[in-house]
Amino acid sequence: MSELRNRRHTGDTEEIEVALPAGDVTEGVVRIGNTVRRPHQPQSYAVAAYLDHLQARGFEGAPRYLGRDSSGRDVLTFLEGDVAGAPVEDEFLGDELLASVARLVNALHQASSGYRPVAEPFPVRPATQEPVELVGHLDVTPQNVVVRDGVAFGLIDFDLAGETTRFRDSYNAAMHWVPLRAPEDLAAGLGFADQLRRLRLFADAYGWTGQQRRDLPRLGAAGAAISWTRMKQRAEEYGGGWARMWDEGVGDLIARRGRWLLDNEAAIVAALLS
């Protein structure tokens, strides 16, 4: 633990800072040379220890933690590749890319197996879910996946990483990438049938069991209820980007997703098991 907290990065100090796209809640992220500088967060050392574990396990699809720079920012390696914008561009909507995201999340879980954040625990989450199997990313959005040659290569922005289960973390990725949301919240051109087809593609590529496929709508609805509570608490406690998202209606979107999953439970399960 002491080595991790004392780790310092002193290189690249003379190079130009290039602003990177801001996340929903994290601003001030820049690239300097082959590194990324991010504001230090309460969970930074827990994330750093997890990234060290992934590196030791030979997982290449995550940045490496290099330490803190003279300004106190976290320094990580920069992963070359393309990431989606908001809204997501058409080139990030292909079937092969979707399947490769599922395989990448599976590979992350294989590398995470056996890791327990004892020395550097993650902050306690409001409205937590049990049980715990491993540490996962928990925010595999199109904006957090690095794509090379049309397939998912790496994951960035581990700010929301924490203890979870394989199914919950992989469902979370599918939720963003299929995407799973009510019709009024879908981009134009994507219908229910295509949602079901893409969900089945993700499920097969990751390797969900039959029972997991049966459980998905209720797990997703329960997760939506917890996400609603968690987002509200963060908006009230932290303000900033959390409050902005809440004011823009993210709570309503989450609630609609939960209802949509339950209303379409039979069709979703049938598509996953057919």
N, C-alpha and C positions, 0 to 999 in steps of 0.2 A: 504494500500500500504506500509506503513512504517513497519508494522509487517512482511510482506513478505520479504522486503529487509533486515530486521534486523535478519531474522531467521538464526540461526547457528546450525550446527550439530557437536558435539564433541565426539561422540562415535566411537568405532571400530578403534581407532587410532593405536593400537598395532598389528593389524592383517595384514597378508600378502596381498599385492596387486596382483591380478590375472588379466592379460590383457584380455580384451574381444575383439572379432573381430572388426576391425576398419570399420566404415562406408565409404561411398564414399568420404565424405568430413570431417568427424570428427574423429580425432585420439586421442589417449591418454585416452580412456575409460577403466576403470578398475573396478573390483569387489573387495570389502573389506567386508568380512562377508556377511551379508544380504543386503548390499547396493551397489549401482553403483555410481562411481564418474566420472563426465564428465566435460570437460573444460567449463567454464562459457562463454556464448554467448550473443550477443546483445538482442536476443529474449528470454533469459532464464527466466526473470521475467514474461513475458507474458505467456510462457508455464507453469510456476509454478502456476500462478493464475488460468489458465485453469484446471490444474490437481487438484487444490484445489476444483474447482467447481465440477469436475467429482466425487471426493471423497464425497463431500457433497450430491450429487445426488445418491450415492450408487453404482456407476459404479466400479466394481472390476477389470476390464480388463485394467487398466492403472497403472503405478507406482505412488507412492506418493512422493511429493517433501518435503524433510526434512530440506533443508537449504543449506548453504555453509560451507565447512570444513575449516580447518586452512590454507589450500593451496589455498583457493578461488574457489575450484571446486564445482559444483552443486552436491548435494547428493540426490539420489532417492532410493526408495526401489527396491530390485531385484525381478523380477518375475521368479519363477522357471518354467522350461519347456524347450522345444526344439525349435530351430529356424533353418531355412534353411540356407544352405551355398550358394556359388556361384561357379559353377552352382548349380541349385536347385536339390536336391537329389530326387529319385523316390518316396520316402515315403511322400513327400510333394505335390504330384500331384494327389492325390485321389479326387474323386467326393465329398465325405462327408466333407473332409477338406475344399474344395472350397466353398461348401454351408455354412459351419460354419463360414468362413471368411465373407461372405456376411451378415450373421445374426449378427456377432460381430460388423461390421461397422454400421448396422442398430441400434443396441443397443447403440453404441457410439453416434449416432445422436439423439436418444431419450434423452440420458442424457445431451447432449449439448444444447438441445432446451431451448431457453430463455436466454442463456448466451451471454453477450455483454462485450467485453474486453475494458471497459472504463478506469478503473484505471490503467491497464497495457496493453496498445494497442500493437498489433503486428507490427513489422516494415513494412513500406509500401513496397509492392512487385513491382518490375519492371514488366511492362506489365500485370497489374491486370485484373481480369475478374469480371464482375458484372452480376446479383445482388448478394447480400449477404443474406444468410438465417441463418447461424450459423457458429461456429468454428468447423473445422474438422481436421483430421490428415494429409491428403494430401500426405502421403508417405507410404501407406499400402503395402509394398513389402513383399515377402516371408521372407526376412531377418528381418523384423520388426514385425512379428507376432509370439507370443509365443504359442506353441502347447502343449496341454496336452491330453493324451489318444486319439490321432488322431483327435482332434477337436481344433479349434482356441479358446484360452482362453483370451489372452491379447495382447495389442499393446505396443511397445516400440519405442524409438527414435522419439519424438514429435518435433524435430528441425524445421521441415517444416510446422508445424501446423499453421493454420490461418483461416481467414474468407473466406467462400466459400458457396456452396449449397450442399444439400443432394445428388443430382444427380451427380454433378461434383466430389465430394469426393468418392462416391461409384463407379462411372465409373473409376476413377483413380485406385481404388483397383482392379477392374476387369481387367483393362489394364495390371497390373502386374501379376495377378494370372491366367488369362485364358491361356496364355497371348495374348494380341492384338498387333500384329506386323507383318511386311511383311514376306513372306515365307523365304527369305534369312537370316532373323534374328531369326528364330525359331530353337529350339533345335531339333536334329534328332528324328524322330518318331512322331512328332506332325504335323498333316495336317490341312487343311482348315476346313474339316468337323468336326474334333474334336474341333477346335477353336469355331465354331458355337454352337456345343453342350454344351461346357463348359460355353460359354457366356450366353446361355439360362438358364442353371442351376443357374448361379450366379444371373441373372435377377429375376428369380422366387423366389430364396431364400431371396433376399433383398426386393423384392416387387415393382419393377419398374412399372410405369403406362404404358398404351399403347402409350401415346404420348411420354414419355421418350424413349421408345424402338424405335419409329420412328425417334426421334431426335438424337439417339446415334452416328451414323456415322459422321454427320456434327458437333455435339458438340465435338467429339473426334478429328476431323480434325482441327477445330478451336483451340482446346486446344493444339494440336501439334504445330501449328504455334506460339502460345504464348510461349510454353515451349522452342521452338528453340531460340526465342529471349531472354528469361529469362536465359537460360543456357549460351548463348553467353555473355550476360552482366555480369553474375557472374564469368565466366572464366576470363574475362578481368579485372573485378574489384577486385576479391578476390584471383585469382590464386589458388595455392594449388590443392586440390582434384578436384575443379571445372575445372581448366585448364587441369588437367590430363584427366578427362572424355571427355572434348571437343577435346583434341588432339587424344584421342583414337577413336573418331568418333561418340560420342553420338548425335551430331547434325544431322549427316547423318541418323542415326537410327530413330530419331524423325521425320525427313522429310519423310522418307520412310513409316513410320506408317501413317502419315497424308494422303499420296497419296493412300495407300492401303485401308484405311477406305472409302474414296470417290469412289475408283474404284469398291469396293465390297458392296456399299451401299444397293443395292436392295436385295442381298443375305443375308446380315446381318439382315436387317429389317424383311425379310420374316422368317428367323429362329427365331427371337425374338417374332414374332406374330403368328406363326403357331400353 
